[in-house]
Amino acid sequence: MRILIADDDRVSLRVLQGILQDWGYEAVLARDGADAWSCLSGPDRPPLAVLDWMMPGMDGPELCRKVRALKSDSPIYLILLTARADPGDIVAGLDSGADDYVVKPFDSAELRARLSVGERVLKLQGDLADRVRELEDALVNVKRLQGLLPICAYCKKVRDDKNYWQQVEQYLSERLDTRFSHSVCPNCYERHVRPEIEKLRSRRRGAEKGPTV
């Protein structure tokens, strides 16, 4: 997973980059708030970000507020990293839109655990979004099949929304994830197929007997 690290302290930035790479993450670096905003507001933004609170130009809480104001279908998990340990600061950071809060100097095991929580949350959000899309597609198909369905009383073709007549299987195949395999029901077999077979057998017997003198 790609993780954005935003910190104006170059030493802290490199140290955190090395730690994340050792854990198997791909670190994307931002050296101030403006640089981080450019990355988080772009189309290829990382799904997880670790933001320092104090940065020139745009601090961590302001950056969180701007990210939450974006209209995007891709979720992002934001972690604030700061030396401020006062409960009021923690509340202010979370109220700004951060998902989590880590106090510096951070414990590496704690940071790794919080990153894992972020990954699980993002996966759950992604799974939920996929499920919602599946339900919306299913609802569209249901709505398209509701109401009266004009069907010819003779040939059994169905009239679609554009006033074209189609075979029933073609009409349903275009609206549902369904394919048809054709067969013959017992009633139709007795009514249509069997008489044709008897006719063929009768003709064959007549041909075998030859012309009568």
C-alpha positions as CSV (number, residue, x, y, z in Angstrom):
1,M,0.0,0.0,0.0
2,R,1.2,3.5,-0.8
3,I,1.4,5.9,2.2
4,L,1.9,9.7,2.1
5,I,4.3,11.1,4.7
6,A,4.1,14.8,5.2
7,D,6.7,16.5,7.5
8,D,8.8,19.6,7.1
9,D,11.7,18.1,9.1
10,R,13.8,16.2,6.5
11,V,15.4,14.0,9.1
12,S,12.1,12.8,10.5
13,L,10.8,12.4,7.0
14,R,13.7,10.1,6.0
15,V,13.5,8.1,9.3
16,L,9.8,7.5,8.8
17,Q,10.3,6.6,5.2
18,G,12.9,4.0,6.1
19,I,10.6,2.5,8.7
20,L,7.6,2.2,6.4
21,Q,9.7,0.7,3.6
22,D,11.0,-1.9,6.1
23,W,7.4,-2.8,6.7
24,G,6.7,-3.3,3.0
25,Y,4.9,0.0,2.3
26,E,5.6,2.4,-0.6
27,A,6.3,5.8,0.9
28,V,5.4,9.0,-0.9
29,L,7.1,12.1,0.5
30,A,5.8,15.6,1.0
31,R,8.0,18.3,2.6
32,D,5.2,20.7,3.6
33,G,1.4,21.2,3.7
34,A,1.1,22.6,0.2
35,D,3.1,19.6,-1.2
36,A,0.9,17.2,0.7
37,W,-2.3,18.9,-0.5
38,S,-1.1,18.7,-4.1
39,C,-0.7,14.9,-3.6
40,L,-3.9,14.3,-1.7
41,S,-6.1,16.3,-4.0
42,G,-4.8,14.6,-7.2
43,P,-6.4,11.6,-9.0
44,D,-3.6,9.2,-7.9
45,R,-3.6,10.0,-4.2
46,P,-2.4,7.4,-1.7
47,P,-5.2,5.8,0.3
48,L,-3.3,6.4,3.6
49,A,-1.5,9.4,4.9
50,V,0.6,10.3,8.0
51,L,0.6,14.1,8.5
52,D,2.7,16.1,10.8
53,W,0.7,18.7,12.8
54,M,3.1,21.6,12.5
55,M,4.1,22.4,8.9
56,P,4.6,25.8,7.1
57,G,1.9,27.1,4.8
58,M,-0.7,24.5,5.8
59,D,-0.7,22.5,9.0
60,G,-2.0,19.0,9.5
61,P,-5.5,19.8,10.8
62,E,-6.1,22.3,8.0
63,L,-5.0,19.7,5.5
64,C,-7.4,17.2,7.0
65,R,-10.3,19.6,6.7
66,K,-9.5,20.3,3.0
67,V,-9.2,16.6,2.2
68,R,-12.6,15.9,3.9
69,A,-14.2,18.7,1.9
70,L,-13.2,16.9,-1.4
71,K,-15.9,15.0,-3.2
72,S,-14.2,11.7,-4.0
73,D,-15.3,8.0,-4.3
74,S,-11.9,6.8,-3.1
75,P,-11.6,6.8,0.7
76,I,-8.5,8.0,2.5
77,Y,-7.3,7.3,6.0
78,L,-5.6,10.2,7.8
79,I,-3.2,9.9,10.8
80,L,-1.9,13.0,12.5
81,L,1.6,12.8,13.9
82,T,2.5,15.4,16.6
83,A,4.2,16.1,19.9
84,R,1.0,17.6,21.3
85,A,-0.4,15.1,23.8
86,D,-3.0,17.3,25.5
87,P,-6.5,15.8,25.3
88,G,-7.8,19.0,23.9
89,D,-5.3,18.8,21.0
90,I,-6.3,15.2,20.3
91,V,-10.0,16.2,20.2
92,A,-9.2,19.2,17.9
93,G,-7.1,16.9,15.6
94,L,-9.9,14.3,15.3
95,D,-12.5,17.0,14.8
96,S,-10.6,18.4,11.9
97,G,-11.1,15.1,10.0
98,A,-8.2,12.9,11.1
99,D,-9.0,9.2,11.6
100,D,-6.3,8.6,14.1
101,Y,-3.6,10.4,16.2
102,V,-0.1,9.4,17.1
103,V,2.1,11.3,19.6
104,K,5.8,11.9,19.0
105,P,8.2,10.5,19.7
106,F,6.1,7.5,18.5
107,D,6.5,3.9,19.4
108,S,7.1,1.9,16.2
109,A,4.9,-1.0,17.3
110,E,2.1,1.4,18.0
111,L,2.4,3.2,14.7
112,R,2.5,-0.1,12.8
113,A,-0.7,-1.3,14.7
114,R,-2.5,2.0,13.8
115,L,-1.4,1.6,10.1
116,S,-2.9,-1.9,10.1
117,V,-6.1,-0.5,11.5
118,G,-6.2,2.0,8.7
119,E,-5.7,-0.8,6.1
120,R,-8.5,-2.8,7.6
121,V,-10.9,0.2,7.6
122,L,-10.0,1.0,4.0
123,K,-10.6,-2.6,2.9
124,L,-14.0,-2.6,4.7
125,Q,-14.9,0.7,3.0
126,G,-13.9,-0.7,-0.4
127,D,-15.9,-3.9,0.1
128,L,-18.9,-1.9,1.2
129,A,-18.7,0.4,-1.8
130,D,-18.5,-2.7,-4.2
131,R,-21.5,-4.2,-2.5
132,V,-23.5,-0.9,-2.9
133,R,-22.6,-0.8,-6.6
134,E,-23.8,-4.4,-7.0
135,L,-27.1,-3.6,-5.3
136,E,-27.6,-0.5,-7.4
137,D,-27.0,-2.4,-10.6
138,A,-29.4,-5.1,-9.4
139,L,-32.0,-2.4,-8.6
140,V,-31.6,-0.9,-12.1
141,N,-32.3,-4.3,-13.6
142,V,-35.4,-4.8,-11.4
143,K,-36.8,-1.4,-12.3
144,R,-36.3,-2.1,-16.0
145,L,-38.4,-5.2,-15.7
146,Q,-41.2,-3.7,-13.7
147,G,-44.6,-2.8,-15.1
148,L,-46.5,-4.1,-18.1
149,L,-44.5,-6.0,-20.8
150,P,-46.1,-5.9,-24.3
151,I,-45.9,-9.3,-25.9
152,C,-47.4,-10.5,-29.2
153,A,-50.2,-13.0,-28.7
154,Y,-49.1,-14.9,-31.8
155,C,-45.3,-14.9,-32.2
156,K,-44.6,-14.1,-28.5
157,K,-42.2,-11.3,-29.3
158,V,-41.7,-8.6,-26.7
159,R,-41.8,-4.8,-27.5
160,D,-38.9,-2.9,-25.9
161,D,-38.7,0.7,-24.8
162,K,-37.8,1.8,-28.4
163,N,-40.8,0.2,-29.9
164,Y,-38.8,-2.7,-31.4
165,W,-40.1,-6.3,-31.3
166,Q,-37.6,-8.9,-30.0
167,Q,-37.7,-12.5,-29.0
168,V,-38.2,-12.9,-25.3
169,E,-34.8,-14.5,-24.7
170,Q,-33.1,-11.6,-26.5
171,Y,-35.0,-9.0,-24.5
172,L,-34.1,-10.7,-21.1
173,S,-30.5,-11.3,-22.1
174,E,-29.9,-7.6,-22.7
175,R,-31.3,-6.7,-19.3
176,L,-30.2,-9.6,-17.1
177,D,-27.0,-11.6,-16.7
178,T,-28.7,-14.6,-18.3
179,R,-28.1,-16.9,-21.2
180,F,-30.6,-19.3,-22.7
181,S,-30.3,-22.9,-23.8
182,H,-33.2,-24.0,-25.9
183,S,-35.2,-27.2,-25.3
184,V,-38.7,-28.5,-25.8
185,C,-41.2,-29.0,-23.1
186,P,-43.3,-32.3,-22.9
187,N,-46.5,-30.6,-24.1
188,C,-44.9,-29.0,-27.2
189,Y,-43.1,-32.3,-27.9
190,E,-46.4,-34.2,-28.1
191,R,-48.1,-31.4,-30.0
192,H,-45.5,-30.4,-32.5
193,V,-42.4,-32.7,-32.5
194,R,-44.0,-36.1,-32.3
195,P,-46.4,-35.6,-35.3
196,E,-43.4,-34.4,-37.4
197,I,-41.5,-37.5,-36.4
198,E,-44.4,-39.8,-37.3
199,K,-44.8,-38.1,-40.7
200,L,-41.1,-38.7,-41.4
201,R,-41.4,-42.4,-40.4
202,S,-44.5,-42.8,-42.5
203,R,-42.8,-41.4,-45.5
204,R,-39.7,-43.6,-44.9
205,R,-41.9,-46.7,-44.7
206,G,-43.7,-45.8,-47.9
207,A,-40.3,-45.2,-49.7
208,E,-39.0,-48.6,-48.5
209,K,-42.1,-50.5,-49.9
210,G,-41.7,-49.0,-53.3
211,P,-44.3,-48.0,-55.8
212,T,-47.4,-50.2,-56.0
213,V,-48.4,-51.9,-59.3
